[in-house]
Amino acid sequence: MEPLLSPPDWPRAPVCLPHHLLHLPPEGARVAVAGLVLVRQRPGTAKGVIFVTLEDEFGVCNVVVWQKIYQRFRRAVIAGRLLRVTGRVQRQSGVTHVVAEEVEDISALLDDLVRLHEPTRAADQP
């Protein structure tokens, strides 16, 4: 049986700021974050804005996707299970958001993770 992989061996999104460190960059700084999509919200009163909540191993990140960016990255915003978002830090009423400039679907990394652990999963079967 192969040894279990430790977290550093997992596929990782390239050069992303962990969510628990989002308080460090100054307002307006350009950052990249990545995480599993927990929630997508498109309130009728938001004038086409989509709110996405991402989660990494350290916490959650609120992402604001304006209509123009949504049109450019529609497929990733709608279908992505794991996203990498590059954008600007915005703080409002004590809440930190990342205002998206680019959205990349990196869900393939999840598929890689499953493939890495298939021998382990097979060993769990009776």
C-alpha positions, 0 to 999 in steps of 0.5 A, spaced: 500 500 500 502 506 498 503 511 503 498 517 504 500 523 501 501 529 506 498 536 504 504 539 501 504 534 496 497 535 494 495 539 487 495 547 489 493 553 486 499 557 483 501 563 488 495 565 491 494 568 498 491 564 503 484 567 506 486 568 513 491 573 510 487 577 506 487 582 512 494 584 510 494 587 503 492 594 503 486 597 500 486 596 493 492 591 492 491 586 487 491 579 490 490 572 487 485 567 491 483 560 490 478 556 493 472 551 493 466 555 491 461 554 497 456 559 494 454 563 488 449 569 489 445 573 484 440 578 488 435 581 483 437 588 487 444 587 485 444 590 478 447 584 475 453 583 480 454 576 483 457 574 489 461 568 490 464 565 497 470 561 496 473 556 501 480 554 502 483 550 508 484 557 512 477 560 511 473 563 507 473 569 502 468 574 499 468 575 491 464 580 488 464 579 480 461 585 476 457 584 470 462 586 465 467 581 468 462 576 469 460 576 461 468 575 460 469 569 465 461 566 465 463 559 464 468 559 470 463 563 474 457 559 473 460 552 473 467 552 476 468 548 483 474 550 484 476 557 482 482 562 482 480 569 482 485 575 481 482 582 483 483 588 488 482 588 495 476 592 498 474 593 505 467 595 507 464 595 514 469 591 517 468 586 511 474 584 506 472 582 499 476 581 493 473 585 487 474 580 481 478 582 475 480 575 472 476 568 474 479 562 472 476 555 473 482 550 476 477 545 478 481 540 474 486 540 480 480 537 484 480 531 479 488 530 480 487 530 487 482 524 486 486 520 482 492 521 487 488 518 492 485 512 488 489 507 490 487 509 497 480 509 496 480 502 493 484 499 499 478 501 503 473 497 499 471 490 502 
